[in-house]
Structures are given as structure tokens and as C-alpha cells.
């Protein structure tokens, strides 16, 4: 499989262990939910490593020092439905994050994204934006989502996906090469229905238990 310059696969042992349990067809939805949130938190932790910081004077109970604080606010933008689960995990470690929402579903006949909801802040140009979708499959939804984020003046965008397919990563590399993708796994391919193989099935259905 060719390397992708826009892709980082996080090979951390804890993430891979949780991903193996997440994939299993017999994992009950309540365990699936916890695992998806845990992996999302850990991917965010890894992706946030490169965020810019500024020096700030802080007074401890004992003395004053110069510490590092994040330069820009963080905005999480989950793609509904399943992206909400990723946001739920991330806010456990970073509750200060603001949350925008992109509502999309994939037309089962054309495999193209269909929009139905959009709610974003107006001041995105000075935020670090994390686009959240558990499965980067065809890449159609991700491409459309980034188009919208850029039209709303987002400048610093990172995509987090639990599992990615080469087809989706390649499409994003062609259309949005400036958007890094951080994932726990690059799987083999898509099937005729646009599902990732070996994948984990429908992340939204399994997360919400319906």
C-alpha cells in the first residue's frame, strides 16, 4: 500500500488493543461506546502534540514561573451521527473545547454525502479545528466537510478518524493536501457498498445501539 503524506497512523499499543476490541462483531454497544470514546481521546492527544503554544507567567503557591499555554482555542466539529461519540471522548480530557456540528448522511445508491444540518461559530479563523468522523471511507463526506469549514474561514484543520480506507485518504490528499489525517488504522479497501474492509461495520449504529 503506497504511503500517504497527509496521513499519520498512530501505532500505540493501547490504541491498537482498544481498536481490536472495537472491531469485534460481538462487542456490545455499551462497550463499543466506551472504546470509541477512549480511542478518540487518545488520537486527539496525539494530534494535539503539534499545537502552537505561547509563554505565560503563572504564579504557583511557591513562586512565579513562565509556563506554556495553547495559543488558539480548540473547536471540535463532529460529522453526525457517529462523530458525536468522538467529541464525547475528547471533551473528557479537554472540556474547554467548543463544538460545531455538521449533519451529513451518505446516499446509499450514489455514495455521495447529503447535507442536512450545519452549525459553526463565526470566528473559526483563529481556532484549531478538529474534524471528527470515525470512518474515512470514500472521502466524500470528509471532502465536503472541509470545503464547508474553509468557506467559514477555518485555516488550521486536522481530521481524526478511527479507521481510514486508502480511497478516502487519496481523495483528501488530492483535494485538501493541507489537512493532516490522524487515524488508528489504514485498512485494506472499500467494498461495493462503500464500507471499509475489514473495518468494523456501521460505527453510528454500533455506538448508539440502534
C-alpha positions in Angstrom: 0.0 0.0 0.0 1.5 3.4 -1.0 2.4 5.9 1.7 0.3 9.0 2.1 2.0 12.3 3.0 -1.2 13.6 4.7 -1.7 10.5 6.9 -0.4 9.6 10.4 -1.3 6.1 11.7 -0.9 6.0 15.5 0.5 2.6 16.3 0.4 3.0 20.1 -0.1 -0.4 21.8 -3.0 0.8 24.0 -4.9 2.3 21.0 -4.4 -0.9 18.9 -5.7 -3.1 21.8 -8.8 -1.0 22.1 -9.3 -0.9 18.3 -9.1 -4.7 18.2 -11.9 -4.9 20.8 -13.9 -2.2 18.9 -13.8 -4.2 15.7 -15.1 -7.4 17.1 -18.6 -8.2 15.9 -19.7 -9.4 19.3 -18.7 -6.3 21.3 -21.9 -4.9 22.9 -22.9 -1.3 22.1 -22.1 0.0 25.6 -18.5 -1.4 25.4 -18.3 -0.2 21.8 -19.3 3.3 23.0 -16.6 3.4 25.7 -13.9 2.1 23.4 -14.7 4.6 20.6 -14.6 7.4 23.1 -11.3 6.2 24.6 -9.6 5.8 21.2 -10.9 9.3 20.1 -9.4 10.8 23.2 -6.0 9.2 22.6 -6.0 10.2 18.9 -6.7 13.8 19.9 -3.9 13.7 22.5 -1.5 12.6 19.8 -2.8 15.0 17.1 -2.7 17.9 19.6 1.0 17.4 20.2 1.9 19.9 17.5 -0.5 22.7 18.5 1.2 26.1 19.0 1.8 27.4 22.5 2.7 30.8 24.0 4.6 31.6 27.1 2.5 32.9 30.1 3.5 33.9 33.6 1.9 31.7 36.2 2.0 32.0 40.0 2.3 28.7 41.8 1.7 28.5 45.6 5.5 28.8 45.9 6.8 31.0 43.2 6.3 32.5 39.7 7.3 30.8 36.5 6.9 31.0 32.8 4.6 28.2 31.5 3.2 27.3 28.1 -0.4 27.7 27.2 -2.2 26.9 24.0 -2.2 29.8 21.6 -5.6 29.2 20.0 -9.0 27.9 21.1 -9.9 24.4 20.1 -13.0 23.7 18.0 -14.3 20.1 17.6 -16.5 19.5 14.5 -18.2 16.1 14.6 -19.9 14.8 11.5 -23.3 13.4 12.7 -24.1 10.8 13.9 -21.0 8.9 14.8 -18.7 11.9 15.1 -20.6 12.8 18.3 -19.1 9.8 20.0 -15.6 11.1 19.2 -16.4 14.5 20.6 -17.8 12.9 23.8 -14.5 11.2 24.3 -12.3 14.3 23.6 -14.2 16.6 26.0 -13.3 14.3 28.9 -9.7 15.5 28.6 -10.3 18.9 27.1 -13.7 20.3 28.3 -12.8 23.8 27.2 -13.2 22.7 23.6 -16.1 24.4 21.6 -18.2 22.1 19.4 -19.6 22.8 16.0 -21.9 20.4 14.1 -22.0 19.1 10.6 -25.0 16.9 9.7 -24.4 14.6 6.7 -25.5 11.2 5.6 -24.4 9.1 2.7 -26.8 8.3 -0.1 -26.8 4.5 -0.3 -27.2 4.5 -4.1 -24.7 7.2 -5.1 -22.4 7.0 -2.1 -22.4 10.8 -2.1 -22.8 13.0 1.0 -26.1 14.7 1.6 -26.2 17.7 3.9 -29.0 18.3 6.4 -27.5 20.5 9.3 -24.8 23.0 9.8 -23.9 24.9 13.0 -20.4 26.6 13.2 -19.0 29.6 15.0 -18.2 32.7 13.0 -14.7 33.2 14.4 -13.1 29.9 13.2 -10.1 31.6 11.5 -8.3 31.9 14.8 -9.1 28.3 16.1 -7.5 24.9 15.8 -10.3 22.9 14.2 -10.6 19.1 14.6 -12.9 17.4 12.1 -14.3 14.2 13.7 -15.6 11.1 11.8 -14.9 7.5 12.9 -14.7 6.1 9.4 -12.9 7.8 6.5 -14.3 5.6 3.7 -14.9 7.1 0.2 -13.8 10.5 1.5 -16.8 12.3 0.1 -18.2 13.4 3.4 -14.7 14.5 4.6 -14.0 16.5 1.5 -17.4 18.2 1.6 -17.0 18.9 5.3 -13.6 20.5 4.8 -15.0 22.6 1.9 -17.6 24.0 4.3 -15.0 24.6 7.1 -12.8 26.6 4.7 -15.8 28.6 3.4 -16.3 29.5 7.1 -12.7 30.8 7.2 -11.2 27.8 9.1 -7.4 27.9 8.5 -6.0 25.2 10.8 -7.8 21.9 10.3 -6.9 18.3 11.4 -9.1 15.3 10.7 -9.4 12.5 13.2 -10.7 9.1 12.1 -10.6 5.8 13.9 -10.2 3.8 10.6 -9.3 5.1 7.1 -9.5 3.5 3.7 -6.9 4.2 1.0 -9.6 5.6 -1.3 -10.7 8.2 1.2 -7.2 9.2 2.1 -6.2 9.5 -1.5 -9.2 11.7 -2.3 -8.4 14.0 0.6 -4.8 14.2 -0.4 -5.9 15.4 -3.9 -8.4 17.9 -2.8 -7.2 19.1 0.6 -3.5 18.2 0.9 -3.1 20.8 3.7 -5.4 18.9 6.1 -3.5 16.2 8.1 -5.4 13.0 8.9 -4.7 11.1 12.1 -6.0 7.6 12.4 -5.6 4.4 14.4 -5.6 2.2 11.2 -5.3 2.3 7.5 -7.5 -0.7 6.3 -7.3 -2.6 3.0 -10.1 -1.2 0.8 -13.8 -0.4 0.3 -16.4 -2.9 -0.8 -19.1 -2.2 -3.4 -21.3 -0.6 -0.8 -18.6 1.8 0.3 -17.9 0.1 3.6 -14.3 -0.2 4.8 -12.8 -3.7 4.8 -12.0 -5.2 7.2 -13.5 -2.2 9.1 -15.9 -2.5 12.0 -19.3 -2.2 10.4 -21.5 0.9 10.8 -19.9 3.0 13.6 -23.1 5.0 14.2 -25.4 2.0 14.6 -22.9 0.3 16.9 -22.2 3.4 19.0 -25.9 4.3 19.6 -27.1 0.7 19.8 -29.8 1.1 17.0 
